[in-house]
Amino acid sequence: MITVSAFRWVPPFAQGLVRDLRVRWALEEAGLPYEARIIGFEDQATPGYRALQPFGQVPAYEENGLTLFESGAIVLHIAARSENLMPADAASRARAMTWVISALNTVEPPIANLAEIDLFPGDAAVKAARRPEVEQRVRLRLGEVAEVLGTRDYLEDRFTAGDLMMTTVLRNLRQTDIVASFPTLAAYQARCEARPAFTKALDAQMAVFAAA
Ligand SMILES: N[C@@H](CCC(=O)N[C@@H](CS)C(=O)NCC(=O)O)C(=O)O
């Protein structure tokens, strides 16, 4: 059985964004059953959990003695087993993998910086001084992604793990109206989030918080 770690509870601003969502979504797209390994903040530093995830973060993935961490690596591992996430031909697979890395390595960093300013504690004056430049960097990247999308529904000629990852990255701007200001991207995010596998994954994450 596949097991994915997830937090028992996080503050409302993070609910629906925790990175186990990516993994749950990929597993739903691939039709692979899994169980959640629910942890609390008190578990993050324990040797048992560090053996799964060296940084004490969520998600960690376990399957028949294999343990993985890093949501990108986990999603790629799952995607390699399902044509729902990775096309069969080698060139298309490489393109899909490229978009996964691009979402994580090029688009997510400025978005994470903005989310840190908007959602995490810190010196208000420092944040206010820094925010316009960070927002500008986010807008630059989003404009570039919108340009690539053009009139297409997905980053490539069909939905892939790259779209899954890009969508979860765009979600981290939900405290702003930035995505809405790029109609192409807003429609793209809505299109990807309309997938039944996404709904199942999100509902599963939120159910844990509701129970807590
Ligand atoms: N690069 C890691 C980041 C994981 C990460 O930041 N997880 C957050 C939840 S979304 C976390 O566990 N935060 C608590 C912490 O860092 O202590 C990944 O993609 O898996």
The ligand as an SDF file (V2000), in Angstrom:
LIG
                    3D

 20 19  0  0  0  0  0  0  0  0999 V2000
   10.4360   21.0780   -1.4470 N   0  0  0  0  0  0  0  0  0  0  0  0
    9.5440   20.3610   -0.5580 C   0  0  0  0  0  0  0  0  0  0  0  0
    8.8540   21.3740    0.3320 C   0  0  0  0  0  0  0  0  0  0  0  0
    7.9650   20.6920    1.3340 C   0  0  0  0  0  0  0  0  0  0  0  0
    7.3130   21.7100    2.2490 C   0  0  0  0  0  0  0  0  0  0  0  0
    7.6760   22.9020    2.2970 O   0  0  0  0  0  0  0  0  0  0  0  0
    6.3080   21.2390    2.9740 N   0  0  0  0  0  0  0  0  0  0  0  0
    5.6350   22.1020    3.9070 C   0  0  0  0  0  0  0  0  0  0  0  0
    4.1510   21.8970    3.8080 C   0  0  0  0  0  0  0  0  0  0  0  0
    3.5340   22.4270    2.2210 S   0  0  0  0  0  0  0  0  0  0  0  0
    6.0830   21.7380    5.2990 C   0  0  0  0  0  0  0  0  0  0  0  0
    6.1640   20.5780    5.6360 O   0  0  0  0  0  0  0  0  0  0  0  0
    6.3360   22.7630    6.1090 N   0  0  0  0  0  0  0  0  0  0  0  0
    6.7660   22.5760    7.4650 C   0  0  0  0  0  0  0  0  0  0  0  0
    8.2300   22.7610    7.6170 C   0  0  0  0  0  0  0  0  0  0  0  0
    8.9300   23.0940    6.6600 O   0  0  0  0  0  0  0  0  0  0  0  0
    8.6800   22.5660    8.7390 O   0  0  0  0  0  0  0  0  0  0  0  0
    8.5210   19.5630   -1.3690 C   0  0  0  0  0  0  0  0  0  0  0  0
    8.1570   20.0200   -2.4650 O   0  0  0  0  0  0  0  0  0  0  0  0
    8.1080   18.4780   -0.9340 O   0  0  0  0  0  0  0  0  0  0  0  0
  1  2  1  0
  2  3  1  0
  2 18  1  0
  3  4  1  0
  4  5  1  0
  5  6  2  0
  5  7  1  0
  7  8  1  0
  8  9  1  0
  8 11  1  0
  9 10  1  0
 11 12  2  0
 11 13  1  0
 13 14  1  0
 14 15  1  0
 15 16  2  0
 15 17  1  0
 18 19  2  0
 18 20  1  0
M  END
$$$$
